[in-house]
Amino acid sequence: MRDTLFHILFAWYPYFCLTAFLVGSLIRYDREQYSWRASSSQILRKRQLVWGSNLFHIGILFLFFGHLVGLLTPTWIYTLVMTVPQKQAVAVFAGGVAGTVCFIGLSLLLTRRLFDRRIRATSTRMDLAILVILWVQLTLGLITLPFSLGHTDGSVMLILAHWAQHLVTLQPIEIDALQNVAWPYLVHIVLGMTIFLLFPFSRLVHVWSAPVWYLGRRGYQVVRTRRRLTHHTAVRPAQHPAE
């Protein structure tokens, strides 16, 4: 029974979630483009939003790419410059700092969303559910830090990294190894996969529209006025460097 449950949660469920993540995002983009937005409530309470949003986005970006690189980088690559225990120490320190920053920001956003009447009135059930799930996920991530400090040899980190790498390379999952991992890691993994599952059905889809390309944009932005100009004021359209 235990083996079956672990196979469902850590061998089958991740593929189901990732398939829903990719296919669902494509379908929503194709059929519901007008809902492809972050639905910002900045116009209602801007001052309360600034700190929470900035801390959350800074922290979540570091956490996402940290998990991506940390889990999917083969052991033989990073051991060229550091040992496994050293990598775990870096991961615990960087993850602890980024997780704390993200947790503070998300707590501010969640409090604002739950207890501000104007914000609550414009929030959907999915808006609230995603924030609560992310908050629980961050809490679980922070709970794993003391467990990681309890085994500084990096053994659990290697088990989780091998699981993730086998998952993306379609290799057999080592279920027996996962059964020896502490519960906060396991729940953290399952909830993380669930976030991927819910991604296409929530405001999280706006991540796909992040204007990263704009950072390398060259050229000028043409600015035109809608006012009717007289022959004294008529000028050629002004050109300003893109901001």
Rosetta constraint file for C-alpha pairs under 8 A:
AtomPair CA 1 CA 5 HARMONIC 6.24 0.50
AtomPair CA 2 CA 6 HARMONIC 6.25 0.50
AtomPair CA 3 CA 7 HARMONIC 6.15 0.50
AtomPair CA 3 CA 175 HARMONIC 7.39 0.50
AtomPair CA 4 CA 8 HARMONIC 6.23 0.50
AtomPair CA 5 CA 9 HARMONIC 6.18 0.50
AtomPair CA 6 CA 10 HARMONIC 5.69 0.50
AtomPair CA 6 CA 11 HARMONIC 7.40 0.50
AtomPair CA 6 CA 175 HARMONIC 6.61 0.50
AtomPair CA 6 CA 179 HARMONIC 7.70 0.50
AtomPair CA 7 CA 11 HARMONIC 4.93 0.50
AtomPair CA 7 CA 12 HARMONIC 6.43 0.50
AtomPair CA 7 CA 175 HARMONIC 6.80 0.50
AtomPair CA 8 CA 12 HARMONIC 5.01 0.50
AtomPair CA 8 CA 13 HARMONIC 5.76 0.50
AtomPair CA 9 CA 13 HARMONIC 5.07 0.50
AtomPair CA 9 CA 14 HARMONIC 7.20 0.50
AtomPair CA 9 CA 190 HARMONIC 6.81 0.50
AtomPair CA 10 CA 14 HARMONIC 6.26 0.50
AtomPair CA 10 CA 173 HARMONIC 7.87 0.50
AtomPair CA 10 CA 175 HARMONIC 7.72 0.50
AtomPair CA 10 CA 190 HARMONIC 7.58 0.50
AtomPair CA 11 CA 15 HARMONIC 7.37 0.50
AtomPair CA 11 CA 167 HARMONIC 7.63 0.50
AtomPair CA 11 CA 173 HARMONIC 6.29 0.50
AtomPair CA 12 CA 16 HARMONIC 6.49 0.50
AtomPair CA 13 CA 17 HARMONIC 6.17 0.50
AtomPair CA 13 CA 193 HARMONIC 7.77 0.50
AtomPair CA 14 CA 18 HARMONIC 6.09 0.50
AtomPair CA 14 CA 193 HARMONIC 5.90 0.50
AtomPair CA 15 CA 19 HARMONIC 5.97 0.50
AtomPair CA 16 CA 20 HARMONIC 6.23 0.50
AtomPair CA 16 CA 197 HARMONIC 7.84 0.50
AtomPair CA 17 CA 21 HARMONIC 6.03 0.50
AtomPair CA 17 CA 193 HARMONIC 5.98 0.50
AtomPair CA 17 CA 194 HARMONIC 6.57 0.50
AtomPair CA 17 CA 196 HARMONIC 5.86 0.50
AtomPair CA 17 CA 197 HARMONIC 4.47 0.50
AtomPair CA 18 CA 22 HARMONIC 6.28 0.50
AtomPair CA 18 CA 193 HARMONIC 7.56 0.50
AtomPair CA 18 CA 196 HARMONIC 6.34 0.50
AtomPair CA 18 CA 197 HARMONIC 6.73 0.50
AtomPair CA 19 CA 23 HARMONIC 5.90 0.50
AtomPair CA 19 CA 24 HARMONIC 7.80 0.50
AtomPair CA 20 CA 24 HARMONIC 5.16 0.50
AtomPair CA 20 CA 25 HARMONIC 7.82 0.50
AtomPair CA 20 CA 196 HARMONIC 7.73 0.50
AtomPair CA 20 CA 197 HARMONIC 5.72 0.50
AtomPair CA 20 CA 200 HARMONIC 7.68 0.50
AtomPair CA 21 CA 25 HARMONIC 6.02 0.50
AtomPair CA 21 CA 196 HARMONIC 5.49 0.50
AtomPair CA 21 CA 197 HARMONIC 5.46 0.50
AtomPair CA 21 CA 198 HARMONIC 7.46 0.50
AtomPair CA 21 CA 199 HARMONIC 6.19 0.50
AtomPair CA 21 CA 200 HARMONIC 6.03 0.50
AtomPair CA 22 CA 26 HARMONIC 6.39 0.50
AtomPair CA 23 CA 27 HARMONIC 6.20 0.50
AtomPair CA 24 CA 28 HARMONIC 6.06 0.50
AtomPair CA 24 CA 200 HARMONIC 5.27 0.50
AtomPair CA 24 CA 201 HARMONIC 7.73 0.50
AtomPair CA 25 CA 29 HARMONIC 6.09 0.50
AtomPair CA 25 CA 199 HARMONIC 7.75 0.50
AtomPair CA 25 CA 200 HARMONIC 4.88 0.50
AtomPair CA 25 CA 205 HARMONIC 7.02 0.50
AtomPair CA 26 CA 30 HARMONIC 6.14 0.50
AtomPair CA 27 CA 31 HARMONIC 5.98 0.50
AtomPair CA 27 CA 32 HARMONIC 7.87 0.50
AtomPair CA 28 CA 32 HARMONIC 5.06 0.50
AtomPair CA 28 CA 33 HARMONIC 6.76 0.50
AtomPair CA 28 CA 36 HARMONIC 7.81 0.50
AtomPair CA 28 CA 200 HARMONIC 6.90 0.50
AtomPair CA 29 CA 33 HARMONIC 5.12 0.50
AtomPair CA 29 CA 36 HARMONIC 6.94 0.50
AtomPair CA 32 CA 36 HARMONIC 6.91 0.50
AtomPair CA 36 CA 203 HARMONIC 7.31 0.50
AtomPair CA 36 CA 205 HARMONIC 6.50 0.50
AtomPair CA 36 CA 206 HARMONIC 6.06 0.50
AtomPair CA 37 CA 203 HARMONIC 6.36 0.50
AtomPair CA 37 CA 205 HARMONIC 7.25 0.50
AtomPair CA 37 CA 206 HARMONIC 5.19 0.50
AtomPair CA 38 CA 203 HARMONIC 5.30 0.50
AtomPair CA 38 CA 204 HARMONIC 7.10 0.50
AtomPair CA 38 CA 205 HARMONIC 7.79 0.50
AtomPair CA 38 CA 206 HARMONIC 5.51 0.50
AtomPair CA 39 CA 203 HARMONIC 7.15 0.50
AtomPair CA 41 CA 45 HARMONIC 6.82 0.50
AtomPair CA 41 CA 46 HARMONIC 7.71 0.50
AtomPair CA 41 CA 119 HARMONIC 6.83 0.50
AtomPair CA 42 CA 46 HARMONIC 4.58 0.50
AtomPair CA 42 CA 49 HARMONIC 6.50 0.50
AtomPair CA 44 CA 118 HARMONIC 7.15 0.50
AtomPair CA 44 CA 119 HARMONIC 7.09 0.50
AtomPair CA 45 CA 49 HARMONIC 6.51 0.50
AtomPair CA 45 CA 119 HARMONIC 7.89 0.50
AtomPair CA 46 CA 50 HARMONIC 6.46 0.50
AtomPair CA 47 CA 51 HARMONIC 7.88 0.50
AtomPair CA 48 CA 52 HARMONIC 7.19 0.50
AtomPair CA 48 CA 112 HARMONIC 7.31 0.50
AtomPair CA 49 CA 53 HARMONIC 5.74 0.50
AtomPair CA 49 CA 109 HARMONIC 6.89 0.50
AtomPair CA 49 CA 112 HARMONIC 7.99 0.50
AtomPair CA 50 CA 54 HARMONIC 6.07 0.50
AtomPair CA 51 CA 55 HARMONIC 6.05 0.50
AtomPair CA 51 CA 105 HARMONIC 6.72 0.50
AtomPair CA 51 CA 108 HARMONIC 7.88 0.50
AtomPair CA 52 CA 56 HARMONIC 5.97 0.50
AtomPair CA 52 CA 104 HARMONIC 7.25 0.50
AtomPair CA 52 CA 105 HARMONIC 3.95 0.50
AtomPair CA 52 CA 106 HARMONIC 6.18 0.50
AtomPair CA 52 CA 107 HARMONIC 7.55 0.50
AtomPair CA 52 CA 108 HARMONIC 5.11 0.50
AtomPair CA 52 CA 109 HARMONIC 5.41 0.50
AtomPair CA 53 CA 57 HARMONIC 6.03 0.50
AtomPair CA 53 CA 105 HARMONIC 6.17 0.50
AtomPair CA 53 CA 106 HARMONIC 7.49 0.50
AtomPair CA 53 CA 109 HARMONIC 6.91 0.50
AtomPair CA 54 CA 58 HARMONIC 6.06 0.50
AtomPair CA 54 CA 105 HARMONIC 7.11 0.50
AtomPair CA 55 CA 59 HARMONIC 6.02 0.50
AtomPair CA 55 CA 101 HARMONIC 5.78 0.50
AtomPair CA 55 CA 102 HARMONIC 5.66 0.50
AtomPair CA 55 CA 104 HARMONIC 7.09 0.50
AtomPair CA 55 CA 105 HARMONIC 4.61 0.50
AtomPair CA 55 CA 106 HARMONIC 7.71 0.50
AtomPair CA 56 CA 60 HARMONIC 5.92 0.50
AtomPair CA 56 CA 101 HARMONIC 6.84 0.50
AtomPair CA 56 CA 102 HARMONIC 4.33 0.50
AtomPair CA 56 CA 103 HARMONIC 7.01 0.50
AtomPair CA 56 CA 104 HARMONIC 7.34 0.50
AtomPair CA 56 CA 105 HARMONIC 4.36 0.50
AtomPair CA 56 CA 106 HARMONIC 5.42 0.50
AtomPair CA 57 CA 61 HARMONIC 6.05 0.50
AtomPair CA 57 CA 102 HARMONIC 7.11 0.50
AtomPair CA 58 CA 62 HARMONIC 6.52 0.50
AtomPair CA 58 CA 98 HARMONIC 7.87 0.50
AtomPair CA 58 CA 101 HARMONIC 7.79 0.50
AtomPair CA 58 CA 102 HARMONIC 7.05 0.50
AtomPair CA 59 CA 63 HARMONIC 6.18 0.50
AtomPair CA 59 CA 98 HARMONIC 4.75 0.50
AtomPair CA 59 CA 99 HARMONIC 6.21 0.50
AtomPair CA 59 CA 100 HARMONIC 7.80 0.50
AtomPair CA 59 CA 101 HARMONIC 5.49 0.50
AtomPair CA 59 CA 102 HARMONIC 4.22 0.50
AtomPair CA 59 CA 103 HARMONIC 7.95 0.50
AtomPair CA 60 CA 64 HARMONIC 5.94 0.50
AtomPair CA 60 CA 98 HARMONIC 7.38 0.50
AtomPair CA 60 CA 99 HARMONIC 7.63 0.50
AtomPair CA 60 CA 102 HARMONIC 5.89 0.50
AtomPair CA 61 CA 65 HARMONIC 6.23 0.50
AtomPair CA 62 CA 66 HARMONIC 5.73 0.50
AtomPair CA 62 CA 98 HARMONIC 6.29 0.50
AtomPair CA 63 CA 67 HARMONIC 5.99 0.50
AtomPair CA 63 CA 95 HARMONIC 6.52 0.50
AtomPair CA 63 CA 98 HARMONIC 6.31 0.50
AtomPair CA 63 CA 99 HARMONIC 6.90 0.50
AtomPair CA 64 CA 68 HARMONIC 6.11 0.50
AtomPair CA 65 CA 69 HARMONIC 5.97 0.50
AtomPair CA 66 CA 70 HARMONIC 5.70 0.50
AtomPair CA 66 CA 91 HARMONIC 7.87 0.50
AtomPair CA 66 CA 95 HARMONIC 7.60 0.50
AtomPair CA 67 CA 71 HARMONIC 5.71 0.50
AtomPair CA 68 CA 72 HARMONIC 5.96 0.50
AtomPair CA 69 CA 73 HARMONIC 5.59 0.50
AtomPair CA 70 CA 91 HARMONIC 7.70 0.50
AtomPair CA 70 CA 161 HARMONIC 7.46 0.50
AtomPair CA 71 CA 160 HARMONIC 7.14 0.50
AtomPair CA 71 CA 161 HARMONIC 4.46 0.50
AtomPair CA 71 CA 162 HARMONIC 7.73 0.50
AtomPair CA 71 CA 164 HARMONIC 6.27 0.50
AtomPair CA 71 CA 165 HARMONIC 7.13 0.50
AtomPair CA 72 CA 161 HARMONIC 6.41 0.50
AtomPair CA 72 CA 164 HARMONIC 6.58 0.50
AtomPair CA 72 CA 165 HARMONIC 5.55 0.50
AtomPair CA 73 CA 77 HARMONIC 6.93 0.50
AtomPair CA 73 CA 78 HARMONIC 7.23 0.50
AtomPair CA 74 CA 78 HARMONIC 7.11 0.50
AtomPair CA 74 CA 165 HARMONIC 7.90 0.50
AtomPair CA 75 CA 79 HARMONIC 6.08 0.50
AtomPair CA 76 CA 80 HARMONIC 6.70 0.50
AtomPair CA 78 CA 82 HARMONIC 6.15 0.50
AtomPair CA 78 CA 83 HARMONIC 7.67 0.50
AtomPair CA 79 CA 83 HARMONIC 5.25 0.50
AtomPair CA 79 CA 84 HARMONIC 6.77 0.50
AtomPair CA 82 CA 86 HARMONIC 6.09 0.50
AtomPair CA 82 CA 87 HARMONIC 6.56 0.50
AtomPair CA 83 CA 87 HARMONIC 6.29 0.50
AtomPair CA 84 CA 88 HARMONIC 6.30 0.50
AtomPair CA 84 CA 153 HARMONIC 6.94 0.50
AtomPair CA 84 CA 154 HARMONIC 5.85 0.50
AtomPair CA 85 CA 89 HARMONIC 6.22 0.50
AtomPair CA 85 CA 152 HARMONIC 5.80 0.50
AtomPair CA 85 CA 153 HARMONIC 4.97 0.50
AtomPair CA 85 CA 154 HARMONIC 5.25 0.50
AtomPair CA 86 CA 90 HARMONIC 6.28 0.50
AtomPair CA 87 CA 91 HARMONIC 6.10 0.50
AtomPair CA 87 CA 154 HARMONIC 7.96 0.50
AtomPair CA 88 CA 92 HARMONIC 6.04 0.50
AtomPair CA 88 CA 148 HARMONIC 7.95 0.50
AtomPair CA 88 CA 152 HARMONIC 7.06 0.50
AtomPair CA 88 CA 153 HARMONIC 7.88 0.50
AtomPair CA 88 CA 154 HARMONIC 5.75 0.50
AtomPair CA 88 CA 157 HARMONIC 7.14 0.50
AtomPair CA 89 CA 93 HARMONIC 6.19 0.50
AtomPair CA 89 CA 152 HARMONIC 7.49 0.50
AtomPair CA 90 CA 94 HARMONIC 5.93 0.50
AtomPair CA 91 CA 95 HARMONIC 5.55 0.50
AtomPair CA 92 CA 96 HARMONIC 5.75 0.50
AtomPair CA 92 CA 145 HARMONIC 6.35 0.50
AtomPair CA 92 CA 148 HARMONIC 7.27 0.50
AtomPair CA 92 CA 149 HARMONIC 7.89 0.50
AtomPair CA 93 CA 97 HARMONIC 6.30 0.50
AtomPair CA 94 CA 98 HARMONIC 6.09 0.50
AtomPair CA 95 CA 99 HARMONIC 5.57 0.50
AtomPair CA 96 CA 100 HARMONIC 6.00 0.50
AtomPair CA 96 CA 142 HARMONIC 6.75 0.50
AtomPair CA 96 CA 145 HARMONIC 7.19 0.50
AtomPair CA 97 CA 101 HARMONIC 6.28 0.50
AtomPair CA 98 CA 102 HARMONIC 6.06 0.50
AtomPair CA 99 CA 103 HARMONIC 5.87 0.50
AtomPair CA 99 CA 138 HARMONIC 6.68 0.50
AtomPair CA 99 CA 141 HARMONIC 7.49 0.50
AtomPair CA 99 CA 142 HARMONIC 6.71 0.50
AtomPair CA 100 CA 104 HARMONIC 6.19 0.50
AtomPair CA 100 CA 142 HARMONIC 7.74 0.50
AtomPair CA 101 CA 105 HARMONIC 6.35 0.50
AtomPair CA 102 CA 106 HARMONIC 5.99 0.50
AtomPair CA 102 CA 138 HARMONIC 7.86 0.50
AtomPair CA 103 CA 107 HARMONIC 5.94 0.50
AtomPair CA 103 CA 135 HARMONIC 6.98 0.50
AtomPair CA 103 CA 138 HARMONIC 6.34 0.50
AtomPair CA 103 CA 139 HARMONIC 7.57 0.50
AtomPair CA 104 CA 108 HARMONIC 6.33 0.50
AtomPair CA 105 CA 109 HARMONIC 6.36 0.50
AtomPair CA 106 CA 110 HARMONIC 5.96 0.50
AtomPair CA 106 CA 131 HARMONIC 7.49 0.50
AtomPair CA 106 CA 135 HARMONIC 6.64 0.50
AtomPair CA 107 CA 111 HARMONIC 5.98 0.50
AtomPair CA 107 CA 135 HARMONIC 7.20 0.50
AtomPair CA 108 CA 112 HARMONIC 6.11 0.50
AtomPair CA 109 CA 113 HARMONIC 6.07 0.50
AtomPair CA 110 CA 114 HARMONIC 6.04 0.50
AtomPair CA 110 CA 128 HARMONIC 7.76 0.50
AtomPair CA 110 CA 131 HARMONIC 6.27 0.50
AtomPair CA 110 CA 132 HARMONIC 7.33 0.50
AtomPair CA 111 CA 115 HARMONIC 5.87 0.50
AtomPair CA 111 CA 116 HARMONIC 7.79 0.50
AtomPair CA 112 CA 116 HARMONIC 5.40 0.50
AtomPair CA 112 CA 119 HARMONIC 7.18 0.50
AtomPair CA 113 CA 119 HARMONIC 5.53 0.50
AtomPair CA 113 CA 120 HARMONIC 5.47 0.50
AtomPair CA 113 CA 123 HARMONIC 7.44 0.50
AtomPair CA 113 CA 128 HARMONIC 7.40 0.50
AtomPair CA 114 CA 119 HARMONIC 7.67 0.50
AtomPair CA 114 CA 120 HARMONIC 5.82 0.50
AtomPair CA 114 CA 128 HARMONIC 7.75 0.50
AtomPair CA 115 CA 120 HARMONIC 6.96 0.50
AtomPair CA 116 CA 120 HARMONIC 5.95 0.50
AtomPair CA 117 CA 121 HARMONIC 6.04 0.50
AtomPair CA 118 CA 122 HARMONIC 6.70 0.50
AtomPair CA 119 CA 123 HARMONIC 6.33 0.50
AtomPair CA 123 CA 127 HARMONIC 5.95 0.50
AtomPair CA 123 CA 128 HARMONIC 7.00 0.50
AtomPair CA 124 CA 128 HARMONIC 6.62 0.50
AtomPair CA 125 CA 129 HARMONIC 6.03 0.50
AtomPair CA 126 CA 130 HARMONIC 5.96 0.50
AtomPair CA 126 CA 202 HARMONIC 6.20 0.50
AtomPair CA 127 CA 131 HARMONIC 6.45 0.50
AtomPair CA 127 CA 202 HARMONIC 6.97 0.50
AtomPair CA 127 CA 203 HARMONIC 7.13 0.50
AtomPair CA 128 CA 132 HARMONIC 6.18 0.50
AtomPair CA 129 CA 133 HARMONIC 6.06 0.50
AtomPair CA 130 CA 134 HARMONIC 6.03 0.50
AtomPair CA 130 CA 195 HARMONIC 7.87 0.50
AtomPair CA 130 CA 202 HARMONIC 7.46 0.50
AtomPair CA 131 CA 135 HARMONIC 6.06 0.50
AtomPair CA 132 CA 136 HARMONIC 6.20 0.50
AtomPair CA 133 CA 137 HARMONIC 6.05 0.50
AtomPair CA 133 CA 191 HARMONIC 7.83 0.50
AtomPair CA 133 CA 195 HARMONIC 7.68 0.50
AtomPair CA 134 CA 138 HARMONIC 6.12 0.50
AtomPair CA 134 CA 195 HARMONIC 7.87 0.50
AtomPair CA 135 CA 139 HARMONIC 6.19 0.50
AtomPair CA 136 CA 140 HARMONIC 6.19 0.50
AtomPair CA 137 CA 141 HARMONIC 6.21 0.50
AtomPair CA 137 CA 188 HARMONIC 6.23 0.50
AtomPair CA 137 CA 191 HARMONIC 6.60 0.50
AtomPair CA 137 CA 192 HARMONIC 7.05 0.50
AtomPair CA 138 CA 142 HARMONIC 6.27 0.50
AtomPair CA 139 CA 143 HARMONIC 6.19 0.50
AtomPair CA 140 CA 144 HARMONIC 6.38 0.50
AtomPair CA 140 CA 184 HARMONIC 6.10 0.50
AtomPair CA 140 CA 185 HARMONIC 7.74 0.50
AtomPair CA 140 CA 187 HARMONIC 7.72 0.50
AtomPair CA 140 CA 188 HARMONIC 5.95 0.50
AtomPair CA 141 CA 145 HARMONIC 7.09 0.50
AtomPair CA 141 CA 184 HARMONIC 7.71 0.50
AtomPair CA 141 CA 185 HARMONIC 7.72 0.50
AtomPair CA 141 CA 188 HARMONIC 6.60 0.50
AtomPair CA 143 CA 147 HARMONIC 7.49 0.50
AtomPair CA 143 CA 184 HARMONIC 6.91 0.50
AtomPair CA 144 CA 148 HARMONIC 6.20 0.50
AtomPair CA 144 CA 184 HARMONIC 5.98 0.50
AtomPair CA 144 CA 185 HARMONIC 6.42 0.50
AtomPair CA 145 CA 149 HARMONIC 6.34 0.50
AtomPair CA 146 CA 150 HARMONIC 6.36 0.50
AtomPair CA 147 CA 151 HARMONIC 7.01 0.50
AtomPair CA 147 CA 182 HARMONIC 7.92 0.50
AtomPair CA 148 CA 152 HARMONIC 6.53 0.50
AtomPair CA 148 CA 154 HARMONIC 7.80 0.50
AtomPair CA 148 CA 156 HARMONIC 7.86 0.50
AtomPair CA 151 CA 155 HARMONIC 7.21 0.50
AtomPair CA 151 CA 156 HARMONIC 7.78 0.50
AtomPair CA 154 CA 158 HARMONIC 6.28 0.50
AtomPair CA 155 CA 159 HARMONIC 6.46 0.50
AtomPair CA 156 CA 160 HARMONIC 6.26 0.50
AtomPair CA 156 CA 181 HARMONIC 6.69 0.50
AtomPair CA 157 CA 161 HARMONIC 6.05 0.50
AtomPair CA 158 CA 162 HARMONIC 5.99 0.50
AtomPair CA 159 CA 163 HARMONIC 6.20 0.50
AtomPair CA 159 CA 177 HARMONIC 6.66 0.50
AtomPair CA 159 CA 178 HARMONIC 6.95 0.50
AtomPair CA 160 CA 164 HARMONIC 6.27 0.50
AtomPair CA 160 CA 178 HARMONIC 7.64 0.50
AtomPair CA 161 CA 165 HARMONIC 6.09 0.50
AtomPair CA 162 CA 166 HARMONIC 5.93 0.50
AtomPair CA 163 CA 167 HARMONIC 6.09 0.50
AtomPair CA 163 CA 173 HARMONIC 6.15 0.50
AtomPair CA 163 CA 174 HARMONIC 6.87 0.50
AtomPair CA 164 CA 168 HARMONIC 6.43 0.50
AtomPair CA 165 CA 169 HARMONIC 6.12 0.50
AtomPair CA 166 CA 170 HARMONIC 5.77 0.50
AtomPair CA 166 CA 171 HARMONIC 4.65 0.50
AtomPair CA 166 CA 172 HARMONIC 6.45 0.50
AtomPair CA 166 CA 173 HARMONIC 6.19 0.50
AtomPair CA 167 CA 171 HARMONIC 6.29 0.50
AtomPair CA 167 CA 172 HARMONIC 7.69 0.50
AtomPair CA 167 CA 173 HARMONIC 6.91 0.50
AtomPair CA 174 CA 178 HARMONIC 6.87 0.50
AtomPair CA 175 CA 179 HARMONIC 6.49 0.50
AtomPair CA 176 CA 180 HARMONIC 7.27 0.50
AtomPair CA 177 CA 181 HARMONIC 7.36 0.50
AtomPair CA 181 CA 185 HARMONIC 6.90 0.50
AtomPair CA 181 CA 186 HARMONIC 7.09 0.50
AtomPair CA 182 CA 186 HARMONIC 6.85 0.50
AtomPair CA 183 CA 187 HARMONIC 6.13 0.50
AtomPair CA 184 CA 188 HARMONIC 5.92 0.50
AtomPair CA 185 CA 189 HARMONIC 6.23 0.50
AtomPair CA 186 CA 190 HARMONIC 6.37 0.50
AtomPair CA 187 CA 191 HARMONIC 6.02 0.50
AtomPair CA 188 CA 192 HARMONIC 5.97 0.50
AtomPair CA 189 CA 193 HARMONIC 6.28 0.50
AtomPair CA 190 CA 194 HARMONIC 6.26 0.50
AtomPair CA 191 CA 195 HARMONIC 6.35 0.50
AtomPair CA 192 CA 196 HARMONIC 6.76 0.50
AtomPair CA 193 CA 197 HARMONIC 6.42 0.50
AtomPair CA 194 CA 198 HARMONIC 6.28 0.50
AtomPair CA 195 CA 199 HARMONIC 5.93 0.50
AtomPair CA 196 CA 200 HARMONIC 7.94 0.50
AtomPair CA 198 CA 202 HARMONIC 6.48 0.50
AtomPair CA 199 CA 203 HARMONIC 7.59 0.50
AtomPair CA 199 CA 204 HARMONIC 5.61 0.50
AtomPair CA 199 CA 205 HARMONIC 6.23 0.50
AtomPair CA 200 CA 204 HARMONIC 7.17 0.50
AtomPair CA 200 CA 205 HARMONIC 5.80 0.50
AtomPair CA 201 CA 205 HARMONIC 7.79 0.50
AtomPair CA 205 CA 209 HARMONIC 7.67 0.50
AtomPair CA 206 CA 210 HARMONIC 6.86 0.50
AtomPair CA 211 CA 215 HARMONIC 7.66 0.50
AtomPair CA 213 CA 217 HARMONIC 6.63 0.50
AtomPair CA 218 CA 242 HARMONIC 7.70 0.50
AtomPair CA 219 CA 241 HARMONIC 6.94 0.50
AtomPair CA 219 CA 242 HARMONIC 7.02 0.50
AtomPair CA 220 CA 239 HARMONIC 6.21 0.50
AtomPair CA 220 CA 240 HARMONIC 5.80 0.50
AtomPair CA 220 CA 241 HARMONIC 4.78 0.50
AtomPair CA 220 CA 242 HARMONIC 5.36 0.50
AtomPair CA 221 CA 239 HARMONIC 6.03 0.50
AtomPair CA 221 CA 240 HARMONIC 5.71 0.50
AtomPair CA 221 CA 241 HARMONIC 6.11 0.50
AtomPair CA 221 CA 242 HARMONIC 5.27 0.50
AtomPair CA 222 CA 237 HARMONIC 6.75 0.50
AtomPair CA 222 CA 238 HARMONIC 6.43 0.50
AtomPair CA 222 CA 239 HARMONIC 5.16 0.50
AtomPair CA 222 CA 240 HARMONIC 6.88 0.50
AtomPair CA 223 CA 237 HARMONIC 6.26 0.50
AtomPair CA 223 CA 238 HARMONIC 5.82 0.50
AtomPair CA 223 CA 239 HARMONIC 6.39 0.50
AtomPair CA 223 CA 240 HARMONIC 7.56 0.50
AtomPair CA 224 CA 237 HARMONIC 5.74 0.50
AtomPair CA 224 CA 238 HARMONIC 7.14 0.50
AtomPair CA 229 CA 233 HARMONIC 5.70 0.50
AtomPair CA 229 CA 234 HARMONIC 5.27 0.50
AtomPair CA 230 CA 234 HARMONIC 5.79 0.50
